[in-house]
Amino acid sequence: MDIVIRAAAIFVFLWLVTRVAGRSTLGELSSFELILFVTMGDFVAQGVIGQDYSSTAAVLAVSTVAILTVAVSLVNSRSRRAARLTHGVPVVVVSGGDPLLEVMRRERLGLDDLLSAARGQGIELISTIQLAVLETNGQLSFFTASDGESGASPPPPVG
């Protein structure tokens, strides 16, 4: 039972760490950050399982995390409020061609990162961006004047 409690505590701790780290940090990881997170996984395993290297301990720890992940998913699918708490909400970072610097600062999103992501989408000038949204997964969505009013693809031709 001790392993289940430790696994649940680590689950909550990791959730808090990802929320504090910020979505712009988690959107794209550098090689070093990826290695750091893999190494952190080993530290977490040691903290959860401790000196118990049995298969039972590993199964208990993994099962606890899996059950908690499914439980959070189920709660999120039934409650918009819970989903907003666990995943956050998308945030507008550019409106009408103007970067919202205060919002970007709060989200720890640098102007260079925004411009780099825009270039990756083939956008040359920030002034052509009607709307840019920092999604809950850390990715940036861009809508330009050429995207149309809704930002959706044009409908296919009829007939």
N, C-alpha and C positions, 0 to 999 in steps of 0.2 A: 504494500500500500504506500510505502514511503516513496517509491519510484513514481507512482502515479501522481502524487502530490508535487514532487519536484518537477516532473514533466509539465504539469499544469502551470506551475509557477514560472518556469522558463518560457512556456508558450506566451503567457501574459507579458513577461519581460521583453521577449523578442518583438511582440506586437508594439509595445511602447517604444522600443528602439527604432523600429521602422517608421512610426508616426513622428518621432522627434527628428529623425534624420532628414525628413522632408522628401516630398515626392520628386523634386528636381534632382536630388541626389540619387534616388533610386531608379530614375528613368533610364539612365545609361551608366553602367559601371566601367571604370577603367580596369585594366589588367590587375593592377595592384589591389583595387577594391574587391575584385572578384576573389583573389587569393586570400585577402583578409577575411571575407565572409566565409570562405571554405574553412579556413583555420578557426574562425569563431565557432563554426559548427562542431569542430572537434572539441573545443573547450566546453561547449554546451553539453555535448554527449558525456564528457567526463563529469560535469556537474549534475547531470540527471542520473546517470547510472552509478557514479561513484566507483567504488572498487568492485562492484558486482559485474563481472564480465560474462555472466551466463546468458544463454539464448533467451531465457524467460525474461530477464531484465530488459533486454533489447526489444523484445516483442511488446512488453508492457509499455515502455517509453514511446515507441513508435505508434502503438495503438492509441495511447492517450492523446498524442498530438493529432493523429488522424481523426479521432472522434471529436476533438475540440474544433478542428478545422471544418468538419462536416456540420457540426452544431452551429458554428458561426455563420456558415453558408446558409443553412436553413433559416436561421433568425434573420439574416440579411434579406433573404428572398421574401420574407413575410412582413418585414418592417422597414419602411424607408428611413425612419429615424435611426434604427440600429445600423443600417448600411452607411448612413452619413457619418455616424460615430466611428465605425470600424474602418471605412475606406476614405472618408472625406468627401468633398464635393469639388467638381471642376471649377477652376478659377480663370476669369478673363484677365489676360495679361497685356493684350493690345486691343485697342478699340479705335476704329476710324483712322488707322495708320499711326496712332500715337501709343508708344509703350507706356503702360501704367507702372511707373518706376516704384512707387510706394508698395503696390501689390507685389511686384517682382522682388523687392527687398524682403518683404514679409515671407515670401515663399522661397527665399534664398536662390532665386533664379537670376543669373547675371545676364547683362545685355549681350555680351559676347556669346553666351550659350543660346540665347534666343535667336540671334542673327545666324549662328551656325546651323541651328535646326531649320531656320527659314531657307537658308541656302541649300540645305539637304533636300528641301521640297521644291527647289527650282525658283524660289522667290528671291529676286535681286534687291528690291528696295522695301524697307519696312513701311514706307508710306503707302504701298499697294495692299497691305494687309488690312482688311476691314475688321477682322476679329481673329485673335489668337487665344486659344484656351489651353491652360495647363490641366491636363486630365488627371484623374485620381491615380493612374498608374505611372505618372511622371512623364508621359509623352506629351508633345505639343501638337495641337490641331490648328491648322491655318485655313482661313477663309479669305479669299481675295475678291476684288471687284469682279473678276472674270469668272468666279464660281457661281454667280447668279445670286438672287435674293436669299434663297434658302440655304445655299451652300451645298445642296444636293446635286447629284449628276442630272443632266437633262433627261427627260423621259425618252424611251426608244421610239423611233418613228412608227406610226400606226399604218398598217396595210401594206 
